């Protein structure tokens, strides 16, 4: 009787251990998948931000060119000699 209880106890413990290990493996896979998803999303956001920054730089460059051209023209109309 005692040996039967001991064998049953050992069997239940081993089965529970195996079940716990399987759940831990599932959690590890879920965590890896989540980390990968976060990495991909972060990379997409960074690329999007990079493109936005590039567009902003281009726009600012164009605005600066226009501003310099306007100031240059304004100087000549005011009678300021640009070239000596």
MODELLER restraints for C-alpha pairs under 7 A, 6 or more apart:
rsr = mdl.restraints
at = mdl.atoms
rsr.add(forms.Gaussian(group=physical.xy_distance, feature=features.Distance(at['CA:76:A'], at['CA:82:A']), mean=6.96, stdev=0.5))
